[in-house]
Amino acid sequence: MSEAAHLRACPIGWGLPAPRWLLQNACSKASLPRATQDLDLFVAPTRANLEALKRALSALFDDPAVDEIDPDDLLGDYPAVEYVPPHGRFWIDIITRLGSAFSWEDVDAQAEELSLHGVVVRVATAQLLYAMKKDTVRLQARADAARLRAAFDLEDQGAR
């Protein structure tokens, strides 16, 4: 199935009662290519929303492992989980907050809408992605932040 067909078939962001998900992929979203094998979904931390996400993943991948995604974890002490679809070609990081640095409300307030193959999705802005990556311990995230800063002439002030 083509990328466009997957987007149209996938119920992420449409066809379900008001799900709140934000796509983020620092370099591809910002037109700075980098080989990546993950998709980050920053998800509004409500039980109904997390259950809607599980239904969407189940419909897309028909994978019983989706049942192992526990909303209680994501709403509690473990605000991020990794889901790997059966094909194993990429993984999805499901995130409800990044520690105390970034909550759903912080991220959603700075998101923008983007049309992908005619489907409107919410994505993190380059400024927000820079703010989220610049102080991390992961070297690749810091490298992404430096590339975003240079490409978009971003400043540290007002990044959050």
Residue, then its C-alpha position, 0 to 999 in steps of 0.5 A: m500500500s502506498e504512503a498516501a493510501h496508508l494515510r487515507a486508510c489510517p484513522i489517526g486524526w480522523g474518523l474517530p471521535a476527536p482524537r488528539w495526536l500530534l505527529q513529529n519527525a524533526c528532520s523530515k517535517a522540516s525538510l531536512p532529510r535524515a534516515t529515521q525509522d521512527l514516528d513520534l506521536f505526542v498524544a493528548p493524555t486522556r484515557a479516551n484518546l489513548e483507547a482511540l489510538k489503540r483502536a487506530l493502531s489495531a485497525l491499521f496493523d491487526d496486531p494483538a501486541v497493541d493490547e499491551i499498550d497500557p493507558d495507565d502507564l502513559l497516564g502515570d509514571y511511564p509517559a512514553v512507550e515504543y510500539v513496533p508493528p509486525h513488519g518491523r520496518f519502523w517503530i512508533d514512539i507514543i508520548t504523553r509528556l516529556g518529563s516536566a519539560f513538555s506537556w501535551e498542552d505545551v506541544d499542542a499550543q505550538a503545533e501547526e496543521l500540515s496537509l499530507h496527501g490531502v489529509v490534514v494532520r497536526v505537526a510540531t513546528a521547527q521552533l518547537l522541535y528545536a526546543m524539544k531536542k536542544d538540551t537532550v542527552r541523545l547525540q542524534a537529537r542534539a544534532d537534529a537541533a543544530r540542523l534545525r537551528a541553522a536551517f530556520d535561523l532559530e534562537d534559544q529565546g522563545a523556544r518554549 
